Amino acid sequence: MANETPIYVGKGKATKYGVRFSVCITDAEAHIFEYNGKKYLKLEVNEMRQPDKYGKTHTVKVDTYNPNQSNSAGDGLEQNQSDGLPF
């Protein structure tokens, strides 16, 4: 499986109260899915090596991992099935 291009939808900044960030809903819409009548969007927040010129310290991207896709190399990740959610 080829590596997918990351879908960055925002940036954030660490504060004493946690990481605050904004997400571009327009860029993320195509990845929203429904489960038991509720809508979900899986996101991944990562700390940047150093802050950007605006002081942003974290990036936000869409988590496109799909456990149902075959991965011949295997990534060693196991899904938590205990809560019944598909992610």
C-alpha positions in Angstrom: 0.0 0.0 0.0 1.5 3.4 -1.0 1.7 6.2 1.5 -1.2 8.6 1.3 -0.6 12.3 1.2 -1.5 13.8 4.6 -4.6 15.9 4.7 -3.7 18.9 6.9 -6.8 20.7 8.2 -5.4 23.0 10.8 -2.7 24.1 13.2 -2.8 24.8 16.9 -0.8 26.3 19.8 0.0 24.8 23.2 -1.3 26.8 26.1 -1.3 26.2 29.8 -4.8 24.9 29.4 -4.0 22.4 26.6 -3.6 22.6 22.8 -6.0 25.0 21.1 -6.5 24.6 17.4 -8.9 25.4 14.6 -10.0 22.9 11.9 -11.0 23.7 8.3 -14.3 21.9 8.1 -14.4 22.3 4.3 -11.2 20.4 3.8 -12.3 17.7 6.3 -15.9 17.2 5.1 -15.1 14.4 2.7 -13.8 12.3 5.6 -16.8 12.6 7.9 -18.5 9.3 8.5 -21.7 8.2 10.3 -22.0 5.5 12.9 -25.2 4.8 14.9 -26.7 8.1 13.7 -23.8 10.3 14.8 -21.2 11.9 12.6 -17.5 11.5 13.3 -14.2 12.8 12.0 -10.9 11.1 13.0 -8.1 13.6 13.6 -4.5 13.3 14.5 -2.7 16.1 16.4 1.1 16.2 16.3 3.6 18.4 18.0 5.9 20.2 15.5 9.6 20.1 15.9 9.7 23.9 16.4 7.0 26.6 16.3 6.2 28.2 13.0 6.5 31.9 12.4 3.0 32.4 13.9 3.9 30.5 17.1 1.8 27.5 16.2 3.2 24.4 17.9 0.9 21.5 16.6 -0.5 20.3 13.3 -3.9 18.7 12.8 -4.6 16.3 10.0 -7.3 13.8 9.1 -6.6 10.3 10.3 -7.1 8.2 7.2 -6.0 4.9 8.7 -8.4 2.1 7.7 -7.9 -1.2 9.5 -9.9 -3.0 6.8 -7.3 -2.1 4.1 -4.8 -4.9 3.5 -1.3 -4.0 4.5 1.2 -6.6 3.5 4.0 -5.3 5.7 1.7 -5.0 8.7 2.1 -2.1 11.1 1.6 -3.9 14.4 -1.3 -1.7 15.4 -4.3 -3.3 16.9 -7.8 -1.7 17.0 -9.6 -1.4 20.4 -12.8 -3.4 19.8 -14.1 -3.1 23.3 -16.3 0.0 22.8 -17.9 -1.2 19.6 -16.9 1.9 17.6 -15.3 1.4 14.2 -12.2 3.4 15.1 
